[in-house]
Amino acid sequence: MKSEILEINKIIHDTTIQNKYNDVDTLIQETFTHYEKDISVCCNIFHSSGLHITESQICSNRELTNVWLTKEPHVRFFFYLTGSSCVKNGAGNESYTHRAGMLQRNFLDTEGAGGTMIIKPNVELHHIVIKMSLDFYINLLKSEHWIDNDVFHNYVLSGKPENRPNETLSIDIKTLQIIQDITNSEDIIEHRYHFFKLKLKELLFTIHQQTQYGKNTPELASSPSDSLDKIKSYLTLHIDNPPTSAELAKVFLMNEKKLKQSFKEKYGKTIYAFVVKLRMEKAKKLLMENYNVNELAVLLGYQSVSHFIKVFKNYYGCTPKDAQNKYQNITQSKAE
């Protein structure tokens, strides 16, 4: 597996891993960084037998070209968190545009597993790529009966990559939380490989539920639609600095009034109410991780602590501190 940025003549990673799946293995973490006056590149790389994960954050004042290639059959999941870029000669020999909120998946061989990504100037890019060898993927899920009727899964089980164009889905809050759990797992000191396998199963289960029983319908990367699900995904990734309805309408080339009306009809909430819901769900999760009120207000993008407390109390009926104390009392009583 190789990834290189041509303009700075730097190889981000050039890694050879075994195809096979191991019940017990060591997860290796590496970091690539490159900083100069107008370019910042930071990549965290995790790998073991049959598994390779990269988290990349790139920002540049000039255009960059990222060339990559992966050999042998593998399953790839691509999560685009911020920014946008153009891909030339990607999966299925297609050219298409990435943008925040996209989740792409594919089953590829050497022939379809390379391409060129063009990163435009002054774009802050953040994406995560998960690649599993065929043996790793099959053995990871071999006891999971919930996936037996999954169309994509059965394509992988055929064992013959057709190097199709990428299937594109939308990232939701559950998916986002799982991939963040994977990449932000420094506190897992022992058995980290086992933790990653559990999280990958949870991730694949969540995507299966969305596609099989929800409304997250796969599309071709080269012909995306500006559906409301994509707008919902975009909001999910920007809850710390949520766009206004006017800004959303501009990004998705829609009439603002129509956007607001259609969003409420489909999801039963206004855009503002949906953003509040996402923020409060994240606030509750972080409170249980012992973040204080000041930290939460900053992380969630509130201009003042008092405003955050007011919104939290209106939503949950108690202050953040009361909620945190209640949770701590419950955990202490269980420990006793």
Rosetta blueprint (number, residue, H / E / L):
1 M L
2 K E
3 S E
4 E E
5 I E
6 L L
7 E L
8 I L
9 N L
10 K E
11 I E
12 I E
13 H E
14 D E
15 T L
16 T L
17 I L
18 Q L
19 N L
20 K L
21 Y L
22 N L
23 D L
24 V L
25 D L
26 T L
27 L L
28 I E
29 Q E
30 E E
31 T E
32 F E
33 T E
34 H E
35 Y E
36 E E
37 K L
38 D L
39 I E
40 S E
41 V E
42 C E
43 C E
44 N E
45 I E
46 F E
47 H E
48 S E
49 S L
50 G L
51 L E
52 H E
53 I E
54 T E
55 E E
56 S E
57 Q E
58 I E
59 C E
60 S E
61 N L
62 R L
63 E L
64 L E
65 T E
66 N E
67 V E
68 W E
69 L E
70 T L
71 K L
72 E L
73 P L
74 H E
75 V E
76 R E
77 F E
78 F E
79 F E
80 Y E
81 L E
82 T E
83 G L
84 S E
85 S E
86 C E
87 V E
88 K E
89 N L
90 G L
91 A H
92 G H
93 N H
94 E L
95 S L
96 Y E
97 T E
98 H E
99 R E
100 A L
101 G L
102 M E
103 L E
104 Q E
105 R E
106 N E
107 F E
108 L E
109 D L
110 T H
111 E H
112 G H
113 A L
114 G E
115 G E
116 T E
117 M E
118 I E
119 I E
120 K L
121 P L
122 N L
123 V L
124 E L
125 L E
126 H E
127 H E
128 I E
129 V E
130 I E
131 K E
132 M E
133 S E
134 L H
135 D H
136 F H
137 Y H
138 I H
139 N H
140 L H
141 L H
142 K L
143 S L
144 E L
145 H H
146 W H
147 I H
148 D L
149 N L
150 D L
151 V H
152 F H
153 H H
154 N H
155 Y H
156 V H
157 L H
158 S L
159 G L
160 K L
161 P L
162 E L
163 N L
164 R L
165 P L
166 N L
167 E E
168 T E
169 L E
170 S E
171 I L
172 D L
173 I H
174 K H
175 T H
176 L H
177 Q H
178 I H
179 I H
180 Q H
181 D H
182 I H
183 T H
184 N L
185 S L
186 E L
187 D L
188 I L
189 I L
190 E L
191 H L
192 R H
193 Y H
194 H H
195 F H
196 F H
197 K H
198 L H
199 K H
200 L H
201 K H
202 E H
203 L H
204 L H
205 F H
206 T H
207 I H
208 H H
209 Q H
210 Q H
211 T H
212 Q H
213 Y L
214 G L
215 K L
216 N L
217 T L
218 P L
219 E E
220 L E
221 A L
222 S L
223 S L
224 P L
225 S L
226 D L
227 S L
228 L H
229 D H
230 K H
231 I H
232 K H
233 S H
234 Y H
235 L H
236 T H
237 L L
238 H L
239 I L
240 D L
241 N L
242 P L
243 P L
244 T L
245 S H
246 A H
247 E H
248 L H
249 A H
250 K H
251 V H
252 F L
253 L L
254 M L
255 N L
256 E H
257 K H
258 K H
259 L H
260 K H
261 Q H
262 S H
263 F H
264 K H
265 E H
266 K H
267 Y H
268 G L
269 K L
270 T L
271 I H
272 Y H
273 A H
274 F H
275 V H
276 V H
277 K H
278 L H
279 R H
280 M H
281 E H
282 K H
283 A H
284 K H
285 K H
286 L H
287 L H
288 M L
289 E L
290 N L
291 Y L
292 N L
293 V H
294 N H
295 E H
296 L H
297 A H
298 V H
299 L H
300 L L
301 G L
302 Y L
303 Q L
304 S L
305 V H
306 S H
307 H H
308 F H
309 I H
310 K H
311 V H
312 F H
313 K H
314 N H
315 Y H
316 Y H
317 G L
318 C L
319 T L
320 P H
321 K H
322 D H
323 A H
324 Q H
325 N H
326 K H
327 Y H
328 Q H
329 N H
330 I H
331 T H
332 Q H
333 S H
334 K H
335 A H
336 E L
